[in-house]
Amino acid sequence: MATVLDRPVQAGPVAPVVRAISFADVKEALLAGVEDFNRAPVIGALLGAVYAFGGIFLLSCVFALDLGYLAYPLLAGSVLIGPFVAAGLYDVSREIEAGRQPTLKGVMSTVFAQRQRELGWMAFVTIFAFIIWMYQVRLLLALFLGYSSFGTLNEFLHVVFTTPDGLTFLAVGHVVGAALALGLFSITVVSFPLLMDRDIDVVTAMITSVQAVLASPGPMIAWGLIVVALLAAGSVPCFLGLIVVLPVLGHATWHIYRKAVVPAA
């Protein structure tokens, strides 16, 4: 009679292995992102439009509620949820990589199927980080500027840029914001495409992402700065630039993931 000890032990999922990347790899990934966008421009533009018009909607709500002073931190914080919005773009790049022509129906089916996998938990992490981001802005406002209300955005900007307390708020806010952004970037830079690509848990994905950053701190931080700079540039013309910028960055993120994480055997 077979005992428990006689039964074969089923091995769990193999932990992803990271490898160092170079600045040249970052450049190649960005160029590959442009190429992927050119291969499927309609899908990319549609997903980019969702992000762009979402930003317009949020900004409209802020000004409608006379909270114009929150416009800048809201826009800066929206960068944090970019990787989640770009989930469909990772699937597009994966399809192109496999030699298949992606379709909008197929991409949407893959994205909606993620609700049964760990990607949903990763989305929760980014949304929670966004909430923390907005709360720290309110906290710093209370600490440095009191509970004063600002009638217009111009009034808020005048206080921030012309008073000692305002300049202190600006400096501390950027330092705290940069620390939060760096932390979130470290746990998400490859975790979203990794969860799209493999059936692993969200904690393993975040650990792998941090390991990838630690393995290549210079190139990874450079990639993060490129993402912030391009998203900021794309937001200037009424967010319309994001229709192109977001898909290019989404596709490029997939290629960063491919370079930073060793393919599964």
Steps between C-alpha positions, in 0.01 A plus 500: 500500500634838403550748780505878495878484491487288187307758304697723266544855619358755262739786444358850527555776247864580441592847628591742218869573453613856428801621309674834468412731214693790351415849382519362147229249593278786616547675167427179309186441706374852425562455127328162512205672669474743208513208257225311683280810496551527125396136466172550688432876508121482532506285815774711652325827421171376647664394826698824509178695447342331803789622715498847343128561535510357850749772587279766341202374700690505830636847434152625410363362827776670701426842353125447521537440875724808541795282590731629231798489734480120485538496121878461497527223764205323336670504162831394652330219688324377187840381381486241778207315343643512149643144514155360580331692219767368261420135576339450159810637331714228655275241339531678164880482521482136606284416197736683266796324659332165432453590134124559525306809404320629812131587484304732728256222587782262593681760708184598689420133566847450646472811717158406638623147568757648739227558760535131584877527538745694717510812281193631679692506829782688332247756379377534858857575611534784248159648582581485871832675432311770307270556797800524734656746256198732516474471879864596546435810290213598729713430807787716376257776412368495855850492651652782297210713378241434767141428416463804277280462198608634163238655279696455177801311370680831446452588868646165603798540265564849633517371859717200406757693296521828694491404867755311715236251614391445142854434378558261790179317414612478139844362589382249760209394281728419209742306722222295660329453166823385336555245777147363459534492123836321519357240736197434281714498185726238656214259571315554172757556224493135391229354724205590275640341180633211710151428638358521148761255377522243780272340755673618818383679813508877541757496783747305287441743215573801721812338644622421149439860395705632793777252418501623140546859619777402742676305224506805270438812710642749249314381188180435694495847659577645157201310364282638779610856422430444130149380585431805719645743244306356206173480694546861611572609143200306372274665757580855392277526190176425690614142561465420130867410472434206732306331219841422349732527800321250723492213247865552408599490868276200563656302217848608608427383856428154364841497332667627819340204676626259233853633539498508880339161573637175365235319288333202663647166404 
